[in-house]
Amino acid sequence: NKTFFYFSRLCNQFQIQVPLLLAVDQTETCYLQEDLGSVELMGMLQKEGYTDSVFNLFAQSIHQLVQLQIQFKNQIDYNQCYDFQVFDEKVVQNDLFYFKNYFLDRLDIPYQKSSFISDISSLSNRVITLPATYFLYRDFQSRNVMIKQNTTYFIDFQGGMRGFLGYDLVSFIYQAKAALPDSWKSNLKKIYFDLLIQKENRSITELEEGFQLAMILRFFQVFGTYGLRGLVERKTHFIDSIFLNMDNIQYLLQSGMLQEFPALKSVAQTIVSTETRDKIKTFL
């Protein structure tokens, strides 16, 4: 709660569109906030389809994300974060072991342990070379963007931390359930990159490096969530999302991004196999 209150007030201070925090009791266990209604960006996408008006809301979200990341850069006290203060090797380890425990092990997908740990180490070493001076939302996706009077508002940002650029963009445009067209992904990525090149003087090489690393990390991390909620708790929505995220894993394989990570490449190939698909269907 304390983290949420801190981030909410900071967003209000810098005119980032989030629900207004109206009152907090003395114990900080109960609070009132602005009611934004019940229209999520995801819900609007599912209702209206891939229209120009919906795309404009996705683009508006990207603009506001960049504004948040830039304005928070030198203002936020990361000691207020809840789980992690910075996206570093500990977060990489946490996410990939989460994937191992709730997805690989649950489906009995084989992997070579020492090679798997080496891949985690390699990814960690790459991540810590990236400038980690920006606010990383952590779960930036269309279910966490509310729409009120054609304006985007952010929610569920209390998992934020200091981190590198690109991760939030990947979470947003490659959200499995949204299944955005490739043209939308390309255009939204261009909007994000252009804004950061213009406002922060970031290089295209640096942004692309963060973006590609984020794809690897995020695509495997969400399998951990889908495994816990779907394979363990048997929630159909999350099992369906497993199949959708397989397209993202297939993209990693086809693009060659996993060449440096042999254990992850091996499990990725197994994940997208017919055998694994059939095994997952038994959980439905």
C-alpha positions in Angstrom: 0.0 0.0 0.0 2.8 2.4 0.9 4.4 1.9 -2.4 1.1 2.4 -4.3 0.4 5.6 -2.3 3.8 7.0 -3.0 3.7 6.3 -6.8 0.1 7.6 -7.0 1.0 10.9 -5.4 4.1 11.2 -7.5 2.1 10.6 -10.7 -0.5 13.2 -9.6 2.4 15.7 -8.9 3.7 15.3 -12.4 0.3 15.1 -14.1 0.6 11.5 -15.2 -3.0 10.3 -15.6 -3.7 7.8 -12.8 -6.7 7.6 -10.5 -6.7 10.3 -7.9 -5.9 9.2 -4.4 -8.6 10.8 -2.4 -8.1 9.7 1.2 -5.9 7.2 3.2 -6.7 6.1 6.8 -4.1 6.4 9.6 -3.2 2.7 9.4 -2.6 2.9 5.6 -4.7 -0.2 5.1 -7.8 1.5 3.7 -8.1 4.2 1.1 -10.5 5.9 -1.4 -9.6 6.7 -5.0 -11.2 8.1 -8.0 -13.6 5.8 -9.9 -12.5 5.6 -13.6 -15.4 3.3 -14.6 -14.9 -0.1 -16.1 -13.5 0.4 -19.6 -10.0 -1.1 -20.1 -8.0 -0.6 -23.2 -8.0 -4.4 -23.7 -11.8 -4.4 -23.4 -12.1 -1.6 -25.9 -9.8 -3.5 -28.3 -11.9 -6.7 -28.0 -15.1 -4.7 -28.5 -14.1 -2.4 -31.4 -11.3 -4.3 -33.0 -8.2 -2.9 -34.7 -9.6 0.5 -35.5 -7.9 3.8 -35.9 -9.5 5.1 -32.8 -8.2 2.2 -30.7 -4.7 2.5 -32.2 -4.7 6.2 -31.2 -5.4 5.1 -27.6 -2.4 2.7 -27.8 -0.3 5.5 -29.1 -1.6 7.9 -26.4 -0.5 5.2 -23.9 3.0 5.1 -25.3 3.3 8.9 -25.1 2.2 8.9 -21.5 4.6 6.0 -20.7 7.5 8.0 -22.1 6.4 11.0 -20.1 6.3 8.9 -16.9 9.7 7.4 -17.5 11.3 10.7 -18.3 9.7 12.8 -15.5 10.3 10.1 -12.8 14.0 9.7 -13.8 15.4 12.1 -11.3 12.5 12.5 -9.0 11.6 9.1 -7.6 12.9 7.6 -4.4 13.4 4.0 -5.3 13.7 3.1 -1.6 9.9 3.2 -1.7 9.7 0.2 -4.1 8.1 -2.9 -2.7 9.8 -6.0 -4.2 12.9 -4.8 -6.1 14.4 -1.4 -6.4 16.2 -2.0 -9.7 15.8 -4.5 -12.6 19.1 -6.3 -12.2 20.5 -9.8 -12.1 18.2 -10.7 -9.1 15.1 -9.9 -11.1 16.4 -11.9 -14.1 17.0 -14.8 -11.8 13.6 -14.4 -10.2 11.8 -14.3 -13.5 13.5 -17.2 -15.1 13.2 -19.5 -12.1 9.6 -18.5 -11.9 9.3 -19.7 -15.5 11.2 -22.9 -14.6 9.1 -23.7 -11.5 5.6 -23.0 -12.7 6.0 -23.9 -16.4 8.9 -26.1 -17.3 8.7 -28.3 -14.3 4.9 -28.4 -14.3 4.9 -29.7 -17.9 8.0 -31.9 -17.4 9.9 -30.1 -20.1 13.5 -31.3 -20.0 16.4 -28.9 -19.7 20.1 -29.1 -18.8 20.5 -27.4 -15.5 24.0 -26.0 -15.8 23.3 -24.7 -19.3 20.1 -23.1 -18.0 21.9 -21.4 -15.2 24.6 -20.2 -17.6 21.9 -18.6 -19.8 20.5 -16.8 -16.8 24.0 -15.5 -16.0 24.6 -14.4 -19.6 21.2 -12.6 -19.7 22.0 -10.9 -16.4 25.4 -9.7 -17.6 23.7 -8.2 -20.7 21.0 -6.5 -18.6 23.3 -4.8 -16.1 25.3 -3.1 -19.0 22.1 -1.2 -20.0 21.5 2.3 -18.5 19.0 1.6 -15.7 18.1 5.2 -14.9 14.4 5.1 -15.8 11.2 4.1 -14.1 10.2 0.6 -15.3 6.5 0.0 -14.9 7.0 -3.8 -14.9 3.4 -4.8 -15.9 2.6 -2.3 -18.6 -0.2 -3.9 -20.6 -3.6 -3.0 -22.0 -5.5 -4.4 -19.0 -3.7 -1.8 -16.8 -4.8 1.1 -19.0 -8.2 2.5 -18.3 -10.2 4.7 -20.7 -12.3 7.6 -19.5 -13.5 10.3 -21.9 -11.1 9.1 -24.5 -8.1 9.6 -22.2 -5.8 6.9 -21.0 -5.2 6.3 -17.3 -2.6 3.9 -15.8 -3.3 1.5 -12.9 -1.5 -1.4 -11.2 1.9 0.4 -11.2 3.0 -0.5 -7.7 5.4 -3.2 -9.0 7.5 -0.5 -10.6 11.3 -0.1 -10.1 14.4 1.5 -11.7 15.3 -0.1 -14.9 16.2 0.0 -18.6 14.2 1.3 -21.5 12.3 -1.2 -23.7 10.9 -3.7 -21.3 7.6 -1.8 -20.8 7.2 -1.4 -24.5 7.6 -5.2 -25.1 5.1 -5.9 -22.3 2.6 -3.6 -24.0 2.8 -4.4 -27.7 3.5 -8.1 -27.3 0.8 -8.8 -24.8 -0.4 -12.3 -25.9 -4.1 -11.7 -25.4 -4.0 -8.4 -27.4 -2.5 -10.1 -30.5 -1.7 -6.8 -32.0 -1.0 -6.8 -35.8 2.6 -6.5 -36.9 2.0 -3.1 -38.4 0.7 -1.8 -35.0 3.7 -3.2 -33.2 6.1 -1.6 -35.7 4.3 1.8 -35.5 4.1 1.8 -31.7 7.7 0.8 -31.4 8.7 3.7 -33.8 6.7 6.2 -31.7 8.4 5.1 -28.5 11.9 5.1 -30.1 11.4 8.5 -31.8 10.2 10.1 -28.5 13.2 8.8 -26.6 15.7 9.7 -29.3 14.2 13.2 -29.4 13.7 13.9 -25.7 16.5 11.9 -24.1 19.0 11.6 -26.9 19.1 7.8 -26.7 20.7 6.0 -29.5 18.8 3.6 -31.7 21.4 0.9 -31.0 21.0 1.1 -27.3 17.2 1.2 -27.5 17.2 -1.9 -29.8 19.5 -3.8 -27.4 17.1 -3.2 -24.5 14.1 -4.0 -26.7 15.5 -7.4 -27.8 16.7 -8.4 -24.3 13.2 -7.4 -23.0 11.5 -9.7 -25.5 13.5 -12.7 -24.3 12.9 -11.9 -20.6 9.3 -11.0 -20.9 8.2 -13.8 -23.1 9.6 -16.4 -20.8 8.5 -14.6 -17.6 4.8 -14.5 -18.5 4.9 -18.3 -19.0 5.6 -18.5 -15.3 2.5 -16.4 -14.6 0.4 -18.4 -17.0 1.7 -21.6 -15.5 0.8 -20.7 -12.0 -2.6 -19.3 -12.8 -3.4 -21.8 -15.6 -1.6 -25.1 -15.0 -1.7 -24.9 -11.2 -4.9 -23.0 -10.5 -6.6 -24.3 -13.7 -7.9 -20.9 -14.8 -8.9 -21.3 -18.5 -8.1 -17.7 -19.4 -4.5 -18.2 -18.5 -4.2 -21.6 -20.3 -5.5 -19.9 -23.4 -2.8 -17.3 -23.0 -0.2 -20.0 -23.0 -1.1 -20.9 -26.6 -1.1 -17.2 -27.6 2.3 -16.6 -26.1 3.7 -19.5 -28.1 3.6 -17.2 -31.1 6.0 -14.9 -29.3 8.4 -17.7 -28.5 8.2 -18.9 -32.2 9.2 -15.3 -33.2 12.3 -15.5 -30.9 13.3 -18.7 -32.6 12.8 -17.5 -36.1 14.6 -14.2 -35.5 17.7 -15.9 -34.1 17.6 -14.0 -30.8 18.2 -17.2 -28.8 21.4 -18.2 -30.5 23.5 -17.1 -27.6 21.3 -18.9 -25.1 21.3 -22.6 -26.0 19.3 -23.8 -23.0 16.5 -21.3 -23.6 16.6 -22.1 -27.3 16.2 -25.8 -26.6 13.3 -25.3 -24.2 11.7 -22.8 -26.6 11.8 -25.5 -29.4 10.1 -27.9 -27.1 7.5 -25.4 -25.9 6.2 -24.8 -29.4 6.1 -28.5 -30.3 2.9 -30.4 -31.0 3.6 -32.7 -28.0 3.7 -29.7 -25.6 0.5 -28.3 -27.0 -1.3 -31.6 -26.6 0.0 -31.8 -23.0 -1.3 -28.4 -22.1 -4.7 -29.2 -23.5 -5.1 -31.9 -20.8 -5.2 -29.1 -18.2 -8.4 -27.7 -19.8 
